[in-house]
């Protein structure tokens, strides 16, 4: 992902019937993957309030793989469209610990960990690859996220594609808060 030009376009909805959703996705050609545990450790910046600036910095662990991710402020009032920079870390639990130490040495402090079970369904929709994530988030609940990447010039079309997919899937009650926000409010 090119840091200066790629954006994450996402819509999230509460999920009540996973089996019905999976059936709809498969009827549209969706290919379900296996369920994986993810742990996201979020960090507070030493000099600015990420909650006030609507930004986030996290280290995500998925098995032996880890990623460090910066998420910029949301760009619109309906979706969770935002600039995202995600970089893979070297594999292994020890490397994740070392990167966390680096952040702490720079003044960042851990805020909370979000634990979830995620099943991803890959779906081709309107000539785009959409990642449909079915999430069971500890202490937060069950949700489905529709997500794709887009260039800045393509954001409106990407948002429209996700809105059309949500309508086709019968999803409603969109949720703009992050899992971290919901966890901290719980």
N, C-alpha and C positions, 0 to 999 in steps of 0.2 A: 504494500500500500504506500503510495507516494504521500508523504506527510502534508505537502502544501496543497494537494488538489483532491484528495479522496475524503468522502464523507460517509458516515454510517447513517442510513435512513431506516428507522425502526418504528414499529407500532407494537404495543403490548396490550394483551387482553386477558381478563380472568378466564380460567378454563374450568368448566364443570364436567364435560364428558370427553375424555381423551379418546376413547374408542371411536366415537362418532367423528371426531376431528380427524383421526388417522384414516378412517374409511373415506372421508371426503378427499383428503390429501392424496391417497392412493388412487382414487378415481380420476384425479387430475394428473396422474403420472408421478406423484411424489415418491421418493425413494427413502424410506426410513432407515436411519442408522441405529447403532446400539446406544443404550443409555450409558452416560459417563458421569462420574462425580467431578464437580468443579468446586474449587475453593478460591474465592476472590478476597484478597487482603487489600483494603483501601487505606490510603495514607493522607494525612493532613499536611499541607504545605507549611513551612516554618514562618512565612511572611505574608501569606494571604489566605483568606477564608474561602476554600473551595465551595462550601455550601452557598456563600453569598455570590460567588462568581459563576456558579453552576458548572464547575469543572470537576474532574475526577482523575486520580492516579491510582492504579491498582497493579498488583501482581496476581496473575491467575495461574493456578496449578491444576493440571489435568493429567493425572498419573505422573509419569516421569517428565512431562513437558511443562514448561512455564513460559509466560509471556508478560511483558510489562506494557501497560496501556495507559495512554493519556486520552481523555475525552474532553473536548471543548464544550462551551455552553450550547444549550439547545437553541436552534435557529428559528423555530416557529412554535406557535401555541398549540398545535394539534399532535404532531409526531415528535419523536425523539431524534430528529435530524441534528447531527453534530459532527464536527471534525474529529477524526479518530486517528491516532498514531499507535500502532501496535507492533512491538518487536519481539521476536522469539529470544528466549534466554537459553544458554547452554543446558542440555538435559541433565536431570538428576536433582534430587532433593537438596543436596549440599549447595548447588549453585543458586537455588532459590533463596536459601538462608543467607548466602553471601551477598546477593543483591539487596535483600532486606536490610542487612547490616550497612551496606553502602548508603541506602536511603536514610537510615537512622543517623549515620555519621554526618550527613548533609543537613540534618535538622528536621527531616520528615518524621512523623510519628504515626504508628498504626491507629486507625479509628475503629474498624470493625472487620470481621470476616463474614462473608456471605457464602453459605454452603448450599449447594443445589445439586440435584440430579437432573441432567439435561439429555434429552433425546432430540437429535437434529434430523429433520426431513429435508432433503434437497429437492427443490421444485423449480422447473422451468415455467415461468409465467410471463407472458407478454414480452418474449425475447430477452428475459432477464433471469438470472439465477437467484432465487430467493431462498434464504436459509430460514426454515421454520423451526423454531426451538420450542420444545415442550418442556417446561421447567417445573420442578417441584422444589420450592425454596423453603428451607427450614425456617420456621417461625414467621413466614410471610404468606405462603400459599402456593397454589398451582396457577400457572400462566402459560400463554403461548405468545411468542415473539415472532413477528415477521420482520426480516432484516435483509437489506441488500446494501451494496456499496455503489456510490455514484460520484461522478465528477461534479464540480460546482455548477457547471452549465446544464446538468441533467437532473438537478434536484427536484424540480416541479414534476417532471415526468415520473421519476422514481416514487415520489409521494403518491401520485395518482395510481400507479401500478399497485402499490401496497394497499391503498384504499379499496381498489377494485377487488383485490384478492380477499381482503377482510370481508367485504360484502358477499362474495361468492361462498366463503366459508361460514357465513352466518355469525361472524364475530362482532360483538358490540361492547360498549363500556370501556373504551380505551383508557389505558393507564399510562400517564407520562412520567410518574415517579420512577426512579431507579429502585432496584431491589435494596440497595443500601439505604436510600431514603425511607422506604417502607419498613425496613428492619429497625432503623433508629427511631421511627415513630411508634413501633409496636410496644 
